[in-house]
Amino acid sequence: MKLVFASILALLLVGCASEPGLDEAPKAGVEDRGLDGRKPGGPTAAPVRPGPGPGAKPVAPGVAKPVSPLKDPANILSKRSIFYDYDSDAIKDEYRPLIQAHARYLASNSGARMLVQGNADERGSREYNIALGQRRADGVKRMLVLLGARDGQIESVSLGEEKPRCTDQTETCYSQNRRSDMLHAGEF
């Protein structure tokens, strides 16, 4: 009986023993790459891209991370400036689609807020340029409201000549400073 018990115990121990190497996890291979992320001798190798940073949310394979339409350069909403002729607050027809797009965005996003900043070039008195900038900003606000945005979503202010994009004293530069800028919440 002792012999049978010893034989069964020996068979159990042998049966439970693992084969060498099966209980070890496979080891990762190491690739030799240069500082530019390419394999040596492989000019067409793709560069190594770093993974997502800490706190990044996983994205399902094949699903692109959504880009805000306000920041997408291919979207009209990423354009924010309306330019004017000298000594004018009339909005040119070429800017109407831009204002319509921003009005639709505001109308469909009731929590969205906008600041319209009216600007003028340095010609004219400071007081005149403040008044002209305000007329420009108010004109954009009026058009946004007429196209569906709520009055409470938009604030209009004049910066006069205080925030130039260009400081050269040329017509090209002056034309860049005669503008209204539409800034969404988080940008002002």
The 8 nearest C-alpha neighbors of each residue, nearest first, counted from 0:
[[1, 3, 2, 4, 5, 6, 7, 8],
 [2, 0, 4, 3, 5, 6, 7, 8],
 [1, 3, 5, 0, 4, 6, 7, 8],
 [4, 2, 6, 0, 5, 1, 7, 8],
 [3, 5, 1, 7, 6, 2, 8, 0],
 [6, 4, 8, 2, 3, 7, 1, 9],
 [5, 7, 3, 9, 8, 4, 2, 10],
 [8, 6, 10, 4, 9, 5, 11, 3],
 [7, 9, 5, 11, 6, 10, 4, 12],
 [8, 10, 6, 12, 7, 11, 5, 13],
 [9, 11, 7, 13, 12, 8, 14, 6],
 [12, 10, 14, 8, 9, 13, 15, 7],
 [13, 11, 9, 15, 14, 10, 16, 8],
 [12, 14, 10, 16, 11, 15, 9, 17],
 [15, 13, 11, 12, 16, 10, 17, 9],
 [16, 14, 12, 13, 11, 17, 10, 18],
 [15, 17, 13, 14, 12, 18, 11, 19],
 [18, 16, 15, 19, 21, 22, 14, 20],
 [17, 19, 21, 20, 16, 22, 15, 14],
 [18, 20, 21, 17, 22, 23, 16, 24],
 [19, 21, 23, 22, 18, 24, 17, 25],
 [22, 20, 23, 18, 19, 17, 24, 25],
 [21, 23, 20, 24, 17, 19, 18, 25],
 [24, 22, 20, 21, 25, 19, 26, 18],
 [23, 25, 26, 22, 21, 20, 27, 19],
 [26, 24, 23, 27, 20, 21, 28, 22],
 [25, 27, 24, 28, 23, 29, 20, 22],
 [28, 26, 25, 29, 24, 30, 23, 31],
 [27, 29, 26, 30, 25, 31, 24, 32],
 [30, 28, 27, 31, 32, 26, 38, 25],
 [31, 29, 32, 28, 38, 27, 33, 39],
 [30, 32, 38, 29, 33, 39, 37, 36],
 [33, 31, 38, 37, 36, 30, 39, 34],
 [32, 34, 35, 36, 37, 38, 39, 31],
 [33, 35, 36, 32, 37, 38, 46, 47],
 [34, 36, 33, 37, 46, 32, 47, 38],
 [35, 37, 46, 47, 33, 34, 32, 38],
 [38, 36, 44, 32, 46, 35, 33, 45],
 [37, 39, 32, 41, 40, 44, 33, 31],
 [40, 38, 41, 32, 37, 33, 31, 42],
 [39, 41, 38, 42, 37, 43, 44, 32],
 [40, 42, 38, 39, 43, 44, 37, 45],
 [43, 41, 44, 40, 37, 38, 39, 45],
 [42, 44, 41, 45, 37, 38, 40, 46],
 [45, 43, 37, 41, 42, 38, 46, 36],
 [44, 46, 37, 43, 47, 36, 38, 42],
 [47, 45, 36, 37, 48, 44, 35, 38],
 [46, 48, 36, 49, 45, 37, 35, 32],
 [49, 47, 46, 50, 36, 45, 51, 35],
 [48, 50, 47, 51, 52, 46, 36, 53],
 [51, 49, 52, 48, 47, 53, 55, 57],
 [52, 50, 55, 49, 53, 54, 56, 57],
 [51, 53, 55, 54, 50, 49, 56, 57],
 [54, 52, 55, 51, 56, 50, 57, 49],
 [53, 55, 52, 56, 51, 57, 50, 58],
 [56, 54, 53, 52, 51, 57, 58, 50],
 [55, 57, 54, 58, 51, 53, 52, 59],
 [58, 56, 55, 59, 51, 60, 54, 64],
 [59, 57, 60, 56, 62, 64, 63, 61],
 [58, 60, 62, 61, 57, 63, 64, 56],
 [61, 59, 62, 58, 63, 57, 64, 56],
 [60, 62, 59, 63, 58, 64, 57, 65],
 [63, 61, 59, 60, 64, 58, 65, 57],
 [62, 64, 65, 61, 58, 59, 60, 66],
 [63, 65, 66, 62, 58, 59, 57, 61],
 [66, 64, 63, 67, 62, 68, 71, 58],
 [67, 65, 68, 71, 64, 70, 69, 63],
 [66, 68, 69, 70, 71, 65, 77, 74],
 [67, 69, 71, 70, 74, 66, 76, 77],
 [70, 68, 77, 76, 67, 71, 74, 75],
 [71, 69, 77, 67, 68, 72, 66, 76],
 [70, 72, 68, 74, 73, 69, 77, 67],
 [73, 71, 74, 77, 70, 75, 78, 69],
 [72, 74, 71, 75, 77, 68, 76, 70],
 [75, 73, 76, 71, 72, 77, 68, 69],
 [74, 76, 77, 78, 97, 73, 100, 72],
 [77, 75, 69, 78, 74, 68, 101, 100],
 [78, 76, 69, 70, 75, 72, 74, 71],
 [79, 77, 76, 75, 80, 97, 74, 72],
 [78, 80, 181, 180, 77, 182, 81, 76],
 [81, 79, 180, 179, 78, 181, 178, 82],
 [82, 80, 179, 178, 94, 180, 83, 79],
 [81, 83, 178, 177, 80, 179, 84, 175],
 [84, 82, 177, 178, 87, 88, 85, 90],
 [83, 85, 87, 86, 82, 177, 174, 88],
 [84, 86, 87, 83, 177, 174, 173, 120],
 [85, 87, 84, 88, 131, 83, 119, 177],
 [88, 86, 84, 85, 89, 83, 131, 135],
 [87, 89, 135, 134, 90, 83, 131, 86],
 [90, 88, 87, 91, 83, 135, 138, 84],
 [91, 89, 88, 92, 83, 94, 81, 138],
 [90, 92, 93, 94, 89, 95, 83, 82],
 [93, 91, 95, 94, 90, 96, 89, 97],
 [92, 94, 91, 95, 96, 97, 90, 81],
 [95, 93, 97, 92, 96, 91, 81, 98],
 [94, 96, 98, 97, 92, 93, 99, 91],
 [97, 95, 99, 98, 94, 100, 93, 92],
 [98, 96, 100, 94, 95, 99, 101, 75],
 [97, 99, 95, 101, 100, 96, 102, 143],
 [100, 98, 96, 102, 97, 101, 95, 103],
 [101, 99, 103, 97, 102, 98, 96, 104],
 [100, 102, 104, 98, 103, 99, 105, 76],
 [101, 103, 143, 99, 105, 148, 104, 100],
 [104, 102, 106, 100, 101, 105, 107, 99],
 [105, 103, 101, 107, 102, 106, 108, 100],
 [104, 106, 108, 102, 148, 103, 107, 111],
 [107, 105, 148, 103, 104, 147, 108, 102],
 [106, 108, 104, 105, 109, 103, 148, 102],
 [109, 107, 105, 111, 110, 106, 104, 103],
 [108, 110, 111, 107, 106, 105, 152, 149],
 [111, 109, 108, 112, 152, 105, 107, 106],
 [112, 110, 108, 109, 105, 152, 184, 113],
 [113, 111, 152, 184, 183, 153, 110, 114],
 [114, 112, 183, 153, 182, 184, 152, 154],
 [113, 115, 154, 182, 153, 155, 181, 116],
 [114, 116, 181, 155, 136, 180, 154, 182],
 [117, 115, 156, 180, 179, 157, 136, 155],
 [116, 118, 132, 179, 136, 157, 135, 133],
 [119, 117, 132, 159, 178, 158, 177, 179],
 [118, 120, 177, 160, 159, 128, 176, 132],
 [119, 121, 176, 173, 160, 177, 122, 118],
 [122, 120, 160, 123, 119, 173, 128, 124],
 [121, 123, 120, 124, 128, 119, 160, 173],
 [124, 122, 127, 128, 121, 125, 120, 126],
 [123, 125, 127, 126, 128, 122, 121, 129],
 [124, 126, 128, 127, 129, 123, 159, 160],
 [125, 127, 129, 124, 128, 130, 159, 123],
 [126, 128, 124, 130, 129, 125, 131, 123],
 [127, 129, 159, 131, 125, 130, 126, 119],
 [128, 130, 159, 126, 132, 127, 131, 157],
 [129, 131, 133, 127, 128, 132, 134, 126],
 [132, 130, 128, 134, 133, 129, 127, 135],
 [133, 131, 117, 118, 157, 135, 159, 129],
 [132, 134, 157, 136, 130, 135, 131, 117],
 [133, 135, 137, 131, 132, 136, 138, 88],
 [134, 136, 88, 132, 138, 117, 133, 137],
 [137, 135, 117, 133, 139, 155, 138, 115],
 [138, 136, 140, 134, 139, 135, 155, 133],
 [139, 137, 141, 135, 136, 140, 134, 142],
 [138, 140, 142, 136, 141, 137, 143, 135],
 [141, 139, 137, 143, 142, 138, 144, 136],
 [142, 140, 138, 144, 139, 143, 137, 145],
 [141, 143, 145, 139, 144, 140, 146, 138],
 [144, 142, 102, 140, 146, 141, 145, 148],
 [143, 145, 148, 141, 147, 146, 142, 149],
 [146, 144, 142, 143, 147, 141, 148, 102],
 [145, 147, 143, 144, 102, 142, 148, 99],
 [148, 146, 144, 106, 145, 102, 149, 143],
 [149, 147, 144, 106, 102, 105, 143, 146],
 [148, 150, 151, 152, 144, 147, 106, 153],
 [149, 151, 152, 153, 144, 148, 140, 154],
 [152, 150, 149, 153, 154, 112, 148, 144],
 [151, 153, 112, 150, 149, 113, 111, 154],
 [154, 152, 113, 151, 114, 150, 112, 155],
 [153, 155, 114, 115, 113, 156, 152, 151],
 [154, 156, 115, 136, 114, 137, 116, 153],
 [157, 155, 116, 133, 117, 136, 115, 158],
 [158, 156, 133, 117, 132, 159, 116, 129],
 [157, 159, 118, 161, 117, 160, 129, 132],
 [160, 158, 129, 128, 118, 119, 132, 157],
 [159, 161, 119, 121, 120, 162, 118, 158],
 [162, 160, 158, 159, 163, 118, 119, 121],
 [163, 161, 160, 158, 164, 118, 159, 176],
 [164, 162, 176, 165, 161, 160, 166, 120],
 [165, 163, 176, 175, 162, 166, 172, 173],
 [164, 166, 172, 163, 167, 176, 175, 173],
 [165, 167, 168, 163, 172, 164, 173, 169],
 [168, 166, 169, 172, 165, 173, 171, 170],
 [167, 169, 166, 172, 170, 173, 171, 165],
 [170, 168, 172, 171, 167, 173, 174, 166],
 [169, 171, 173, 172, 174, 168, 167, 175],
 [172, 170, 174, 169, 173, 175, 168, 167],
 [171, 173, 169, 175, 170, 165, 174, 167],
 [172, 174, 170, 176, 120, 175, 171, 169],
 [173, 175, 171, 177, 172, 176, 170, 82],
 [176, 174, 172, 173, 177, 164, 165, 171],
 [175, 177, 120, 173, 163, 174, 119, 178],
 [178, 176, 119, 174, 120, 83, 118, 175],
 [179, 177, 82, 118, 81, 176, 83, 117],
 [178, 180, 117, 81, 116, 80, 118, 136],
 [179, 181, 80, 116, 79, 115, 182, 178],
 [180, 182, 115, 79, 114, 80, 116, 179],
 [183, 181, 114, 113, 186, 115, 180, 187],
 [182, 184, 113, 186, 112, 185, 114, 181],
 [185, 183, 112, 186, 113, 187, 182, 111],
 [184, 186, 187, 183, 182, 112, 113, 111],
 [187, 185, 184, 183, 182, 114, 113, 181],
 [186, 185, 184, 182, 183, 114, 113, 181]]
